[in-house]
């Protein structure tokens, strides 16, 4: 799974989403992209499953880019533990995304195939998305 190599702090606060994305809100590398419509946390396992779909679709021709990285630790307490006694252990890492952020990009595929692949990638994610063109 994707995880940062080094962190300044092992645990973080959850934080809030306040606005639309200003960084990473336009297609930079490919011809088609997948843009998020709402805010949320995308887990490292979801990014990995989306990467597998993109790698299989672009194996013969084409290229893909992953524009997000899970750098936020998500903590969880074990089941049947009472309240208190500190923050839980890091369970996995998430990428925090705001509305308008481009998550994935593809290039070198036909329009129909690119849209089909990106829609199948969208089913792997926990946020609402739309396919955009350059």
N, C-alpha and C positions, 0 to 999 in steps of 0.2 A: 504494500500500500504506500501511497504517497505520504510523506511526513517530513517536516523540516529537519535538517541536519543538526542545527544548533538553535537554542532559544535563549533569550535573556531571562525570561521567567517561565517556570514550568507550568503554572496555572494562570488563567486569565479570567476577567469578568466577562459576562455574556455580551454586554453592550446593547445598543439600540440602533435601529435604522431610521434615519431622519429625512432622507431626500433621495432623489434620483441619482443614478450613477453619473459621474462626470469623467472618471477615468475608465478606459476600456469600453466606451459606449458606441464605438464605430468599428466597422470591419477594417482591419489593417493589412492582413496577409492574404486571405483567400478571396473567393468570389461569393461564397454563401456562408452564412453564420447562423448560430442559434443564440437568440437574445432572450433574457429573462424578463418576465412581466411583473414579478413581485419579489419582495425581499425574502431571504431565507438562508439557511445553512445547508450547503451541499457536502455530504460526507465523502471521505476519501474512497470508500468502497463504491459509491455511485460514480465518481469520476473514473475509477478504474474500469467499471463495467461499460461506461460510455466509450472509454478508450479502446476497449476490445472490439466494440461494434465499429468504430471508426477505422481501426487497423484492418479489420476484415474487409470493409467496403473499399478501402483505398489501397489494397495490396497490389493489384495489377497496375493501376495508374491512379494518379492523384496524390494529394498530400493533405494532412490535417494538422491543426494547431489547437492546443489546449491553452486557453487564455486565463485559467484560474488555477490557484494552488491552495491546498488545505494547510494553512499556517496557524489556525486557531485551535488550541486544545479544548476539547469538550470533556468535562469531568462528570462522573456519575458515582453515586454511592451504591454499594451492594444492596441486594434485597434484604428486607427484614432487619434493617439497622435503624436505631432510634435517631430522632432529630438531634442536632448538635454534633459534637465531637469532630468539628472541622469540615473542610471541603473534601469531596471525594477524589478518587484517583482519576487520572486521565484515561478515558475509555477509547477515544479516537480523535482524529483531527477533522476540522471542517473548514470550508471556504465560505466566508461571509459575502453574499452577493446582494446588491441593491437593484431595484428595477432599472432596466436599460443596459445592463452589463452584457457584453458578448462573451459567451462561455466557450464555444467551440467554433472553429472555422474549417472549411474544406475548400479545396481547389483542384482542378483537373478532372472533375466529374461533369457529366451532363446535368442540365437543370433538373430533370425529373429524378435522376438517381441521387443527386445531392439533396433534394428536398425529402426524398424517401428515407435516406440514411439519417438525416438530421431529425426527422420525425421519430424514427426508431430510437435515436439517442435520447430524445425528449421523454420517452416513456420510462427511461431509467432514472430520471431525476425527480426530486421532490418539489420542484417549483414549476409554475406555469411558464411556458416559453413560446416563442414564435420564430419561424424561419425568416431570415432577412437576406437580401441580396445587395451586392455592392453597387 
